[in-house]
Amino acid sequence: MSLFESNFSCVNNNQGFLIKLLIERLNPAGWPIQPRNFPPGTALVGGAIRDALLNNLKHKPDLDFIVPSGAIKLTEQLALEINGRCVILDSKRDIARLVVKGWTVDLASQVGLSLKDDLSRRDYTINSIAITFDPSPKIFDPNNGINHLKDRKLIAVSEKNLIEDPLRLLRGFRLSAELNLQLDLKTISWIKAHKSLLKNVARERIKFELERLVNGLWADEVVQRLQQIGLLDPWSPKKNDLKTFSLPLKNISTLNANEKEIAVPLIFLIKLLSNEGLNNLGFSRKKVKQCNLLRYWHSRNDGFAFKSLSELDRIQLHKDLENILPALILQLSTSDQEQWLIRWRNAKDPLFHPFSPLDGDTLKAICNDQQGLWIGQLMNFLCKENAFGRIKNREEAYELSLNWWKQNQPFYD
């Protein structure tokens, strides 16, 4: 029996065991605010309970509470008492956030006549588990989320709940990618039926889910399923573009953890979103540029680790992709991957980390402090010569600069 399974072995006949396990992992004594500070009927819900069951809690987990009423007013009061900050998230639905000492605590007024009513309006059963703390902790699991978590199933509470907030269509895939859970067939059928609704969701919310999804440890299969279903069609690359971009994750073992963290999310984004889609969803200019450059240089792959490129193109490739090169390296053969990684890991490699052996101030001194476009052109020239081993030391770089200036000075006078 695995550790995961042992956590749930006594669920049906000994709730006390599970309560004790959850309280131990949640460690309320370490929270910035104690359960006794909340009004009677308050319940902890959602991700913190789920992650505690999975033994996957962050050091400072995000805490979500349902209070009987007056969530915003209560949050403002608590913020004053413990020197925190109150952020109103939704005034109509009475939801606020308490930010204090690196913790995020969300408070929402109960929806419906009971806790069960509120939990029935949640997205997935694994997020519809609650704990009440008065007078002693009790678990509420009206949608059987604990057993679904045990069975590694991700099941929507209802079709209606997905329709009411279409972001939940995408959230299911994000949870699958992060937690290694399988969406059940009925839930998938609901997602397919209502996928067109996602375009009505605020782009910031979609972007947030996608950023987490592509960083999930189990994102590979999830990305493929997303493409099959077409949930992201309004923002996806054209089919012809997808055919030119493969993702041989079978070779990913050549990368270390940091390199995987750089490479894999970028490749997933390129597979899921076009450059226009990235822009429309509000990704940063830097991220859009990285994806655009990665697409471009992938299209230039000659099948021989870019050996047919000119020297200028090789230099430009490594300038463009210097900080994200592992994402391109994944497209190479295993033997080429190993060679490229050795060179990329060497911060002093003059081709994989191009640099001019002389800085701009030195070059200006060589050429009598004259200024102009020539400085950048000369530095690019030195960078290329250095990258391909034609400069051995600063003295050679100095002489080469003088000769270059003598030959080119008439064009800059």
C-alpha positions in Angstrom: 0.0 0.0 0.0 1.4 3.4 -1.0 1.7 6.3 1.3 -1.0 8.1 -0.7 -3.4 5.1 -0.3 -2.6 4.7 3.4 -3.7 8.3 4.0 -7.3 7.3 3.1 -7.4 3.7 4.4 -9.6 4.6 7.3 -11.9 7.2 5.6 -15.0 5.2 5.7 -14.8 3.8 9.2 -12.7 6.3 11.1 -13.1 9.9 10.3 -11.3 10.8 13.4 -8.1 9.4 11.9 -8.4 11.6 8.8 -9.2 14.7 10.8 -6.1 14.2 13.0 -4.0 13.7 9.8 -5.4 16.8 8.2 -5.0 19.0 11.3 -1.4 17.8 11.7 -0.6 18.7 8.1 -2.5 22.0 8.0 -1.0 23.1 11.3 -3.5 25.9 12.2 -1.2 26.9 15.0 1.1 28.3 12.4 -1.5 30.3 10.5 -1.4 34.1 10.7 -5.0 33.9 12.0 -6.5 31.2 14.2 -9.8 29.4 13.7 -11.2 30.9 16.9 -11.0 34.3 15.3 -13.7 33.4 12.8 -17.4 33.3 13.6 -19.3 30.1 14.3 -20.1 28.2 11.1 -16.8 29.1 9.3 -15.3 26.4 7.2 -11.9 25.9 5.5 -12.5 24.7 1.9 -10.8 23.9 -1.3 -7.1 23.6 -2.3 -5.5 23.6 1.1 -7.5 20.5 2.2 -6.9 18.8 -1.1 -3.2 19.4 -0.9 -3.1 18.3 2.7 -4.7 15.0 1.8 -2.0 14.7 -1.0 0.7 15.6 1.5 1.6 18.4 -0.9 1.1 21.6 1.1 3.3 24.6 0.5 5.0 26.2 3.5 2.5 29.0 3.5 -0.5 27.5 1.7 -3.3 29.7 0.4 -6.3 29.4 2.7 -9.9 29.7 1.6 -12.7 30.2 4.2 -16.4 30.3 3.9 -18.0 32.5 6.5 -21.8 32.6 7.2 -22.0 36.3 6.0 -20.2 39.6 5.9 -16.9 38.4 4.5 -15.6 41.7 3.3 -16.4 43.5 6.6 -14.8 40.6 8.5 -11.7 40.8 6.4 -11.3 44.5 6.9 -11.7 44.0 10.7 -9.1 41.2 10.8 -6.7 43.2 8.7 -6.8 46.0 11.3 -6.3 43.5 14.2 -3.3 41.7 12.8 -1.7 44.5 10.7 -2.6 42.9 7.4 -4.1 44.2 4.1 -7.6 43.7 2.9 -8.2 43.3 -0.9 -11.8 43.2 -2.1 -12.0 40.5 -4.8 -15.7 40.6 -5.6 -18.0 43.1 -3.9 -21.1 41.6 -5.4 -20.4 38.1 -4.1 -18.8 39.4 -0.9 -15.3 38.0 -1.3 -12.2 39.5 0.0 -8.5 38.6 0.6 -6.4 39.1 3.7 -2.7 39.5 2.9 -0.4 39.2 5.9 3.3 38.1 6.4 3.4 36.3 3.1 0.1 34.5 3.6 -3.0 34.8 1.4 -6.3 34.2 3.2 -9.5 34.4 1.1 -12.9 34.9 2.8 -16.2 34.4 1.0 -19.7 34.6 2.3 -21.6 31.3 2.2 -23.7 30.8 -0.9 -27.0 29.1 -0.3 -28.7 28.1 2.9 -26.1 25.7 4.2 -22.4 24.6 3.8 -23.6 21.7 1.6 -25.3 24.2 -0.7 -22.1 26.1 -1.0 -20.0 23.1 -1.7 -22.5 21.9 -4.4 -21.6 25.1 -6.4 -17.9 24.3 -6.6 -16.0 23.3 -9.7 -14.6 19.8 -9.0 -15.4 17.3 -6.3 -11.8 17.3 -4.9 -12.2 21.1 -4.3 -15.6 20.7 -2.5 -14.2 19.2 0.7 -14.5 21.4 3.9 -13.4 21.3 7.5 -15.3 23.1 10.3 -13.5 23.9 13.5 -16.4 24.5 16.0 -16.7 23.1 18.5 -14.3 20.5 17.2 -13.0 19.9 13.6 -15.3 18.0 11.3 -15.0 17.0 7.6 -17.8 17.7 5.1 -17.5 15.9 1.8 -20.9 15.8 0.2 -19.6 15.2 -3.3 -17.3 12.2 -2.4 -14.2 14.3 -3.3 -12.0 12.4 -0.9 -12.6 9.0 -2.6 -12.2 10.6 -6.0 -8.8 12.0 -4.9 -7.9 8.6 -3.6 -8.8 7.1 -7.0 -6.9 9.9 -8.8 -10.1 11.0 -10.5 -11.0 14.6 -11.4 -14.8 14.9 -11.6 -16.8 18.1 -12.1 -19.5 18.6 -9.5 -22.1 19.4 -12.2 -22.4 20.6 -15.8 -24.2 23.7 -14.6 -21.2 24.7 -12.5 -18.9 24.5 -15.4 -21.2 26.7 -17.5 -21.6 29.3 -14.8 -17.8 29.9 -14.8 -16.3 28.6 -18.0 -12.8 29.1 -16.7 -13.4 25.8 -14.8 -13.3 24.1 -18.2 -9.6 25.0 -18.4 -9.0 24.6 -14.7 -9.7 20.9 -14.9 -6.7 20.4 -17.3 -4.5 22.6 -15.0 -5.4 20.4 -12.0 -4.6 17.3 -14.1 -1.2 18.7 -15.0 -0.3 19.7 -11.5 -1.7 16.7 -9.5 -1.6 13.8 -12.0 -5.4 13.3 -11.9 -7.5 11.8 -14.7 -10.6 13.7 -15.9 -13.6 11.3 -16.1 -15.4 10.8 -19.4 -18.6 12.6 -18.4 -16.6 15.7 -17.3 -14.7 15.6 -20.6 -18.0 15.4 -22.5 -19.2 18.5 -20.7 -16.0 20.4 -21.5 -16.3 19.5 -25.2 -19.9 20.6 -25.3 -19.2 24.0 -23.8 -15.7 24.8 -24.9 -16.8 27.8 -26.9 -17.7 29.5 -23.6 -14.0 29.9 -22.6 -13.6 32.9 -25.0 -16.0 34.8 -22.7 -13.6 34.6 -19.7 -11.3 37.5 -18.8 -7.9 36.9 -20.5 -6.0 37.5 -17.3 -7.7 34.5 -15.7 -7.0 32.2 -18.7 -3.4 33.3 -18.7 -3.0 32.5 -15.0 -4.4 28.9 -15.5 -2.2 28.3 -18.6 1.0 29.5 -16.8 0.4 27.0 -14.0 -0.7 24.3 -16.5 2.5 24.4 -18.6 4.6 24.2 -15.4 2.8 21.1 -14.2 4.8 18.0 -13.7 2.3 16.0 -15.8 1.6 18.6 -18.5 2.8 16.4 -21.4 -0.4 14.3 -21.7 -2.6 17.2 -20.7 -1.3 19.4 -23.5 -2.0 16.6 -26.0 -5.6 16.2 -24.7 -6.2 20.0 -24.8 -5.2 20.0 -28.4 -7.4 17.1 -29.2 -10.4 18.7 -27.6 -9.7 22.1 -29.1 -10.5 24.0 -25.9 -7.9 26.7 -26.8 -8.8 26.9 -30.5 -9.4 30.6 -30.5 -5.8 31.2 -29.5 -4.1 28.1 -31.0 -1.5 27.9 -33.9 -2.7 26.8 -37.3 -2.5 23.0 -37.9 0.2 23.4 -40.5 2.3 25.3 -37.9 1.9 22.5 -35.4 3.1 19.9 -37.8 6.5 21.7 -37.9 7.0 21.7 -34.2 7.6 18.4 -32.4 8.3 17.8 -28.8 10.5 14.7 -28.2 10.1 14.5 -24.4 11.6 11.0 -24.5 15.0 12.8 -24.6 14.3 15.2 -21.8 16.4 13.2 -19.4 19.5 15.0 -20.9 18.4 18.2 -19.2 18.8 19.0 -15.5 16.0 20.3 -13.4 16.8 24.0 -14.0 17.1 23.4 -17.8 13.7 21.6 -17.8 12.1 24.5 -16.0 13.4 26.8 -18.7 12.6 24.6 -21.7 9.4 22.6 -21.2 6.9 25.3 -20.3 8.0 27.4 -23.4 7.6 24.4 -25.7 4.2 23.7 -24.3 3.2 27.3 -24.8 4.3 27.2 -28.4 2.3 24.0 -29.0 -0.8 25.5 -27.4 -0.8 29.2 -28.5 0.1 31.1 -31.6 2.0 34.4 -31.2 -1.3 36.2 -31.8 -2.9 34.0 -29.1 -0.1 34.8 -26.7 -0.6 38.6 -27.3 -4.4 38.3 -27.0 -4.1 36.5 -23.6 -1.8 39.2 -22.2 1.5 37.3 -22.0 4.4 39.6 -21.5 6.4 41.0 -24.4 9.4 39.1 -23.2 7.5 35.8 -23.3 6.0 36.5 -26.7 9.4 37.4 -28.1 10.9 34.2 -26.7 8.2 32.0 -28.2 8.5 33.9 -31.5 12.3 33.5 -31.7 12.1 29.8 -30.7 9.5 29.1 -33.5 11.7 30.9 -36.0 14.9 29.1 -35.1 13.1 25.8 -35.0 12.0 26.4 -38.5 15.7 26.9 -39.5 16.7 23.5 -38.2 18.6 21.7 -40.9 18.5 18.3 -39.3 22.2 18.5 -38.6 22.3 20.7 -35.5 22.3 23.9 -37.5 25.7 23.1 -39.0 24.7 24.5 -42.4 24.0 28.0 -41.1 26.4 30.8 -41.8 28.6 32.0 -39.1 26.5 35.2 -38.7 23.3 33.1 -38.4 24.9 30.8 -35.8 26.0 33.9 -33.8 22.5 35.4 -34.1 20.9 32.1 -33.0 22.9 32.0 -29.8 22.3 35.7 -29.1 18.6 35.3 -29.6 18.2 32.1 -27.5 21.1 32.4 -25.1 18.9 32.3 -22.0 16.4 29.8 -23.3 18.5 27.5 -25.5 17.5 24.3 -23.7 14.1 24.7 -25.4 15.7 24.5 -28.8 18.2 21.8 -27.7 15.3 19.5 -27.0 14.6 19.4 -30.7 18.0 17.9 -31.5 19.2 14.3 -31.6 20.3 12.8 -28.3 24.0 13.0 -29.2 23.7 16.6 -30.4 21.7 17.5 -27.2 24.6 16.3 -25.1 27.2 18.3 -27.0 25.1 21.4 -27.0 24.4 21.2 -23.3 28.0 20.8 -22.5 28.8 24.0 -24.3 25.7 25.9 -23.1 26.5 25.0 -19.5 30.0 26.6 -19.9 29.3 30.3 -19.4 32.6 31.2 -21.0 31.9 29.4 -24.3 32.3 32.3 -26.8 29.7 30.9 -29.3 27.0 29.7 -27.0 27.3 32.8 -24.9 28.6 35.4 -27.4 30.6 38.3 -26.2 33.1 40.8 -27.5 36.5 40.6 -25.8 36.7 44.4 -25.8 34.0 46.7 -24.4 32.7 49.9 -26.0 34.9 52.3 -24.0 38.0 50.4 -25.0 37.0 50.6 -28.7 36.3 54.3 -28.5 39.8 54.8 -27.0 41.3 52.8 -29.8 39.5 55.0 -32.4 40.2 58.4 -30.7 36.8 58.6 -28.9 34.8 58.8 -32.0 31.2 57.7 -31.6 28.6 56.3 -33.9 27.0 53.1 -35.3 30.5 51.7 -36.0 31.0 50.8 -32.3 28.1 48.2 -32.4 29.3 46.9 -35.8 32.8 46.5 -34.6 31.7 44.7 -31.4 29.6 42.4 -33.5 32.6 41.6 -35.7 34.8 40.9 -32.6 32.0 38.8 -31.2 31.9 36.6 -34.3 35.7 36.3 -34.6 35.9 35.4 -30.9 33.1 32.8 -31.2 34.8 30.9 -33.9 38.3 30.9 -32.3 40.0 33.5 -34.4 40.9 35.6 -31.4 43.1 34.1 -28.7 43.5 37.0 -26.3 42.9 40.7 -25.7 46.1 41.7 -27.6 44.8 40.0 -30.7 41.4 41.6 -30.3 43.1 45.0 -29.9 45.1 44.6 -33.1 42.1 43.3 -35.0 40.1 46.3 -33.9 42.7 48.7 -35.1 42.9 47.0 -38.5 39.1 46.9 -38.8 38.9 50.6 -38.0 41.6 51.5 -40.6 39.7 49.6 -43.3 36.3 51.0 -42.4 37.1 54.5 -41.2 36.4 56.1 -44.5 32.8 54.9 -44.4 32.2 56.7 -41.0 34.0 60.0 -41.7 
